[in-house]
Amino acid sequence: MHAWVGAAPDLTVPAAQLSSAVYEHATLPLREFEAARVRIAQINDCALCLGWRSARDVAGRADEADTIDEEFYAHIGEPGWEGFSVRESLAAEFAGLFALDHLAMDDAFWSRMRAAFSDAEIVELGVCVGMWLSQGRLNRVLDIDGPCRVPTPGGSPIGG
């Protein structure tokens, strides 16, 4: 749970539920999921998210395709790195454009996306990226990415 959930529960509890849904129900392959997630963490300058490593263990068996080494993480944000699949590279590019220049998502970009992803996968990627961008940015703006605290007007931290 995010440290800010108790501060405005009518909004933050549903936001935390969206976060849980993204991590518990997303069906994108882990490497694509992580390429987009870490790209947003880079853009948000979120130390907590940059250090986090997502993992999946389906039915007690980790899928070999869902393993990621640190070299993968080190190259996120570097277009053209040969270690990325087309879809991984596109997931990171989508996240970057979504966060920094959504109007640059032109017909050529959408042609490449639709050649690699189904419409359902694009929507799922968009929901994930939107959640990471908004909640990661909120954490960063409220200075929660390190000590997990929200300063209050009276000076005492919430959650920490």
LUMVEXMAR-366141 format. One record per residue: residue in one letter; residue number from 1; y, x, z of N, C-alpha, C, O in turn. Coordinates in steps of 0.1 Angstrom, whole numbers, plus 2048, in hexadecimal, padded with zeros to 3 digits. Layout:
LUMVEXMAR-366141
NODE  code  pos  n.north  n.east  n.up  ca.north  ca.east  ca.up  c.north  c.east  c.up  o.north  o.east  o.up
NODE     A  NUM        Y       X     Z         Y        X      Z        Y       X     Z        Y       X     Z
...
This chain:
LUMVEXMAR-366141
NODE  code  pos  n.north  n.east  n.up  ca.north  ca.east  ca.up  c.north  c.east  c.up  o.north  o.east  o.up
NODE     M    1      7F4     808   800       800      800    800      80C     809   800      80D     813   806
NODE     H    2      816     804   7F9       823      80B    7F9      82A     809   807      829     7FF   80D
NODE     A    3      832     813   80B       839      813    817      843     808   818      847     803   823
NODE     W    4      848     803   80C       853      7F9    80C      84E     7EB   80C      856     7E2   80B
NODE     V    5      841     7E9   80D       83C      7DB    80B      841     7D2   816      844     7C6   813
NODE     G    6      842     7D6   822       847      7CE    82D      856     7CB   82D      85A     7C2   834
NODE     A    7      85D     7D2   825       86C      7D1    825      871     7C4   81F      87B     7BE   824
NODE     A    8      86B     7BF   815       86E      7B2    80E      861     7AC   809      85F     7AC   7FD
NODE     P    9      85A     7A6   812       84C      7A2    80F      84A     798   804      840     798   7FD
NODE     D   10      854     78F   802       853      785    7F7      852     78C   7E9      84D     786   7E0
NODE     L   11      858     798   7E8       858      79F    7DB      84E     7AB   7DC      847     7AD   7D2
NODE     T   12      84E     7B2   7E7       846      7BE    7E7      837     7BC   7E8      830     7C4   7E4
NODE     V   13      833     7B2   7EF       825      7AF    7F0      81F     7AC   7E2      815     7B2   7DE
NODE     P   14      825     7A3   7DA       820      7A1    7CC      821     7AE   7C4      818     7B1   7BC
NODE     A   15      82B     7B6   7C6       82C      7C3    7BF      821     7CC   7C3      81B     7D3   7BA
NODE     A   16      81D     7CC   7CF       812      7D4    7D4      805     7CF   7CE      7FB     7D6   7CB
NODE     Q   17      804     7C2   7CC       7F8      7BC    7C6      7F7     7BF   7B8      7EC     7C2   7B3
NODE     L   18      802     7C0   7B1       802      7C5    7A3      7FD     7D3   7A2      7F5     7D7   79A
NODE     S   19      802     7DC   7AB       7FD      7EA    7AC      7EE     7EA   7AE      7E7     7F2   7A7
NODE     S   20      7E9     7E2   7B7       7DB      7E2    7BA      7D3     7DD   7AE      7C9     7E3   7AA
NODE     A   21      7D9     7D3   7A7       7D2      7CE    79B      7D1     7D9   790      7C7     7DA   789
NODE     V   22      7DC     7E1   78E       7DC      7EB    784      7D1     7F6   788      7C9     7FA   77F
NODE     Y   23      7D0     7FA   794       7C6      804    798      7B8     7FF   799      7AE     806   797
NODE     E   24      7B6     7F2   79C       7A9      7EC    79E      7A3     7E6   792      797     7E4   790
NODE     H   25      7AC     7E1   789       7A7      7D9    77E      7AA     7DE   770      7A5     7D9   766
NODE     A   26      7B1     7E9   76F       7B4      7EF    761      7A7     7F3   75B      79E     7F9   762
NODE     T   27      7A6     7F1   74E       799      7F5    747      79B     800   73E      792     805   738
NODE     L   28      7A7     805   73D       7AA      811    734      7A1     81D   739      7A0     81E   745
NODE     P   29      79C     825   730       795      831    735      79E     839   73E      7AA     83A   73C
NODE     L   30      798     840   748       7A0      847    752      7AA     851   74C      7B5     852   751
NODE     R   31      7A6     859   742       7AE      863    73C      7BB     85D   736      7C6     863   737
NODE     E   32      7B9     851   72F       7C5      84B    729      7CE     845   734      7DA     846   734
NODE     F   33      7C8     83F   73E       7CF      839    74A      7D7     844   751      7E3     843   754
NODE     E   34      7D1     850   753       7D7      85B    75A      7E2     862   751      7EC     866   756
NODE     A   35      7E0     862   744       7EA      868    73B      7F7     860   73C      802     866   73D
NODE     A   36      7F6     853   73C       801      84A    73D      807     84A   74B      813     84B   74D
NODE     R   37      7FF     84A   755       804      84A    763      80B     856   767      816     856   76D
NODE     V   38      806     862   763       80C      86E    767      819     870   75E      822     876   763
NODE     R   39      819     86C   752       825      86D    74A      831     865   751      83C     86A   752
NODE     I   40      82E     859   756       838      852    75E      83C     859   76B      847     859   76E
NODE     A   41      832     85F   771       835      867    77E      83E     872   77A      847     876   782
NODE     Q   42      83C     879   76F       845      884    76B      853     87E   769      85D     884   76D
NODE     I   43      854     873   762       861      86E    75F      869     869   76B      875     86B   76D
NODE     N   44      861     863   775       867      85E    781      869     86A   78B      86F     868   795
NODE     D   45      864     876   788       865      881    791      85F     87E   79F      865     880   7A9
NODE     C   46      853     878   79F       84C      873    7AB      842     87D   7AF      837     87E   7A9
NODE     A   47      844     885   7B9       83B      88F    7BE      82E     889   7C2      823     88E   7C0
NODE     L   48      82F     87E   7C9       823      877    7CE      81A     873   7C2      80E     876   7C3
NODE     C   49      81F     86D   7B8       817      868    7AD      812     874   7A4      807     874   79F
NODE     L   50      81A     87F   7A3       816      88B    79C      80A     892   7A3      802     898   79C
NODE     G   51      809     891   7B0       7FF      897    7B7      7F2     88E   7B8      7E7     893   7BC
NODE     W   52      7F4     881   7B6       7E8      878    7B7      7DF     87A   7AB      7E3     87C   7A0
NODE     R   53      7D2     879   7AE       7C8      879    7A3      7C0     86C   7A4      7B8     86A   7AE
NODE     S   54      7C0     864   79A       7B9      858    799      7AA     85B   796      7A7     865   790
NODE     A   55      7A1     853   79B       793      855    798      78C     847   797      791     83D   79D
NODE     R   56      781     847   791       779      83B    790      76B     83F   792      766     84A   78E
NODE     D   57      764     837   798       755      838    79B      74F     82B   799      74E     823   7A3
NODE     V   58      74A     828   78D       745      81A    78A      736     81A   78E      72E     822   78A
NODE     A   59      733     810   796       725      80E    79B      71F     81B   7A0      713     81E   79E
NODE     G   60      727     823   7A7       722      82F    7AE      720     83A   7A5      71A     845   7A9
NODE     R   61      724     839   798       722      844    78E      72E     847   787      734     83F   780
NODE     A   62      733     853   789       73F      857    782      73C     85A   773      732     861   770
NODE     D   63      743     854   76A       741      856    75C      747     863   758      752     867   75C
NODE     E   64      73F     86B   751       744      879    74D      751     878   745      759     881   746
NODE     A   65      753     86D   73D       75F      86C    736      76B     869   73F      777     86B   73B
NODE     D   66      768     865   74B       773      862    755      775     86E   75F      779     86C   76A
NODE     T   67      773     87A   75A       776      886    762      782     88D   75C      783     88D   750
NODE     I   68      78A     892   764       796      898    760      798     8A5   768      797     8A6   774
NODE     D   69      79B     8B0   760       79E      8BD    767      7AD     8BF   768      7B5     8B7   762
NODE     E   70      7B1     8C8   76F       7C0      8CB    771      7C7     8CF   765      7D3     8CD   763
NODE     E   71      7C0     8D5   75B       7C6      8D9    74F      7CC     8CC   747      7D6     8CD   742
NODE     F   72      7C4     8C2   748       7C8      8B5    742      7D6     8B1   748      7DF     8AE   740
NODE     Y   73      7D7     8B1   755       7E3      8AD    75C      7EF     8B6   758      7FA     8B2   757
NODE     A   74      7EC     8C3   757       7F6      8CD    754      7FD     8CB   747      808     8CF   745
NODE     H   75      7F6     8C5   73D       7FB      8C3    730      801     8B5   72D      806     8B3   722
NODE     I   76      800     8AC   736       806      89F    734      815     8A1   732      81C     8A8   73A
NODE     G   77      81A     89B   728       828      89C    724      82A     8A6   719      836     8A9   715
NODE     E   78      820     8AD   715       820      8B7    70A      819     8B0   6FE      80D     8B1   6FD
NODE     P   79      820     8AA   6F5       81A      8A4    6E9      813     8AE   6E1      817     8BA   6DF
NODE     G   80      807     8AA   6DC       800      8B3    6D3      7F6     8BD   6DA      7EF     8C4   6D3
NODE     W   81      7F5     8BC   6E7       7EB      8C5    6EE      7DD     8C1   6E9      7D9     8B5   6E9
NODE     E   82      7D6     8CB   6E4       7C8      8C8    6DE      7BE     8C2   6E7      7B4     8BD   6E3
NODE     G   83      7C0     8C3   6F4       7B7      8BD    6FE      7B8     8AE   6FF      7AF     8A8   706
NODE     F   84      7C2     8A8   6FA       7C3      899    6FA      7BD     893   6EE      7BE     898   6E3
NODE     S   85      7B6     887   6F1       7B2      87F    6E5      7BE     878   6E0      7C9     878   6E6
NODE     V   86      7BC     872   6D4       7C7      86A    6CE      7CC     85F   6D8      7D8     85E   6DA
NODE     R   87      7C3     858   6DE       7C7      84D    6E7      7CE     853   6F4      7D7     84D   6F9
NODE     E   88      7C9     85E   6F9       7D0      864    705      7DE     868   702      7E7     865   709
NODE     S   89      7E0     86E   6F6       7ED      872    6F2      7F6     866   6F0      802     867   6F4
NODE     L   90      7F1     85C   6EA       7F9      850    6E7      7FC     849   6F5      807     843   6F6
NODE     A   91      7F3     849   6FE       7F6      842    70B      802     849   712      80A     843   717
NODE     A   92      802     857   712       80D      85E    718      81A     85C   710      824     85A   716
NODE     E   93      819     85C   702       825      859    6FA      82A     84B   6FD      836     849   6FE
NODE     F   94      821     841   6FD       825      833    700      82D     833   70E      838     82D   70F
NODE     A   95      827     83A   718       82E      83A    725      83B     840   724      845     83B   72A
NODE     G   96      83C     84B   71D       849      852    71C      854     84A   715      85F     849   71A
NODE     L   97      850     844   70A       859      83B    703      85D     82F   70B      868     82B   70B
NODE     F   98      853     828   711       855      81D    719      860     820   724      869     817   726
NODE     A   99      85F     82B   72A       868      82F    735      876     834   730      880     832   737
NODE     L  100      876     83B   725       882      843    721      889     83E   715      895     83F   713
NODE     D  101      882     837   70B       888      833    6FF      87F     829   6F8      87A     82B   6ED
NODE     H  102      87E     81D   6FE       875      813    6F9      87A     80E   6EB      872     809   6E3
NODE     L  103      886     810   6E8       88B      80C    6DA      886     815   6CF      887     812   6C3
NODE     A  104      881     820   6D3       87B      82A    6C9      86D     826   6C6      867     82D   6BD
NODE     M  105      867     81C   6CB       85A      817    6C8      85B     810   6BB      85C     803   6BA
NODE     D  106      85B     817   6B0       85D      812    6A3      850     80E   69C      846     80F   6A2
NODE     D  107      851     809   690       845      804    688      83B     80F   687      82F     80C   688
NODE     A  108      83F     81C   685       835      827    684      82E     829   691      822     82B   691
NODE     F  109      835     828   69C       82F      82A    6A9      825     81F   6AB      819     821   6AF
NODE     W  110      829     812   6A8       820      807    6AB      814     807   6A2      809     802   6A5
NODE     S  111      815     80C   696       80A      80E    68D      800     818   693      7F4     815   692
NODE     R  112      805     823   698       7FB      82C    69F      7F5     826   6AB      7E9     828   6AE
NODE     M  113      7FD     81E   6B3       7F7      818    6BF      7EC     80E   6BB      7E1     80E   6C1
NODE     R  114      7EF     806   6B1       7E6      7FB    6AD      7D9     801   6A6      7CF     7FA   6A6
NODE     A  115      7DA     80D   6A1       7CF      813    69B      7C5     819   6A6      7B9     81A   6A3
NODE     A  116      7CB     81B   6B2       7C3      821    6BC      7BF     817   6C7      7B5     819   6CE
NODE     F  117      7C7     80D   6CA       7C6      804    6D5      7C5     7F6   6D0      7CC     7F2   6C6
NODE     S  118      7BD     7ED   6D7       7BE      7DF    6D4      7CA     7D9   6DB      7D1     7E0   6E3
NODE     D  119      7CE     7CD   6D7       7DA      7C6    6DD      7D8     7C5   6EC      7E2     7C7   6F3
NODE     A  120      7CC     7C2   6F0       7CA      7C0    6FF      7CC     7CD   706      7D1     7CE   711
NODE     E  121      7C7     7D8   700       7C9      7E5    706      7D8     7E9   706      7DC     7F0   710
NODE     I  122      7DF     7E6   6FC       7EE      7E9    6FC      7F5     7E1   707      7FD     7E6   70E
NODE     V  123      7F1     7D4   709       7F7      7CC    713      7F3     7D2   721      7FC     7D3   72A
NODE     E  124      7E7     7D6   723       7E2      7DC    72F      7EA     7E9   732      7EF     7EB   73D
NODE     L  125      7EB     7F1   728       7F3      7FE    72A      801     7FA   72D      807     801   736
NODE     G  126      807     7F1   727       815      7ED    72A      817     7E8   738      821     7EB   73F
NODE     V  127      80D     7E0   73D       80E      7DB    74B      80D     7E7   755      814     7E8   75F
NODE     C  128      804     7F0   752       802      7FC    75B      80E     804   75B      814     808   766
NODE     V  129      814     807   74F       81F      810    74E      82B     809   755      833     80F   75C
NODE     G  130      82D     7FC   752       838      7F5    759      837     7F5   768      842     7F7   76E
NODE     M  131      82B     7F4   76D       82A      7F4    77C      82D     802   781      834     804   78B
NODE     W  132      827     80D   77A       82A      81A    77F      839     81E   77E      83E     824   787
NODE     L  133      83F     81A   773       84D      81D    772      855     816   77C      85E     81D   783
NODE     S  134      853     809   77E       85C      802    788      859     806   796      862     809   79E
NODE     Q  135      84D     807   79A       84A      80A    7A8      84C     819   7AB      850     81C   7B6
NODE     G  136      849     821   7A1       84B      82F    7A3      85A     832   7A4      85E     83B   7AC
NODE     R  137      862     82C   79C       870      82D    79C      876     828   7A9      87F     82E   7AF
NODE     L  138      871     81D   7AE       876      817    7BB      872     821   7C6      87B     824   7CF
NODE     N  139      866     827   7C6       863      830    7D0      86C     83C   7D0      870     842   7DA
NODE     R  140      86F     841   7C4       878      84D    7C2      886     84A   7C6      88C     852   7CD
NODE     V  141      88B     83E   7C2       899      83A    7C6      89A     839   7D5      8A4     83D   7DB
NODE     L  142      890     833   7DC       890      831    7EA      88B     83E   7F2      88A     83E   7FE
NODE     D  143      889     849   7EA       884      855    7F0      878     854   7F8      877     859   804
NODE     I  144      86E     84E   7F2       861      84C    7F9      856     855   7F4      84B     855   7F9
NODE     D  145      859     85D   7EA       84E      864    7E4      849     870   7EC      83F     876   7E8
NODE     G  146      84F     873   7F7       84A      87E    800      845     878   80D      839     877   80F
NODE     P  147      84E     875   816       84A      871    823      846     862   824      843     85E   82F
NODE     C  148      846     85B   81A       842      84D    81A      84A     845   825      844     83F   82E
NODE     R  149      857     845   823       860      83E    82C      86B     838   824      86F     83D   81A
NODE     V  150      870     82D   829       87C      826    823      887     827   82D      886     821   838
NODE     P  151      892     82E   82B       89D      82E    834      8A3     820   835      8A5     81A   82B
NODE     T  152      8A6     81C   841       8AD      80F    843      8BC     812   847      8BF     81D   84A
NODE     P  153      8C4     807   846       8D2      809    849      8D4     80F   857      8DE     816   859
NODE     G  154      8CB     80C   860       8CD      811    86E      8C8     81F   870      8C9     825   87A
NODE     G  155      8C2     824   865       8BD      832    866      8AE     834   869      8A9     83F   868
NODE     S  156      8A8     829   86E       899      82B    872      891     828   865      894     81E   85E
NODE     P  157      887     830   863       87E      82E    857      875     822   859      870     81E   864
NODE     I  158      872     81B   84D       868      811    84D      85B     818   848      85C     81F   83E
NODE     G  159      850     815   84E       843      81A    84A      841     828   84D      836     82E   849
NODE     G  160      849     82F   854       846      83D    855      846     844   862      843     850   862
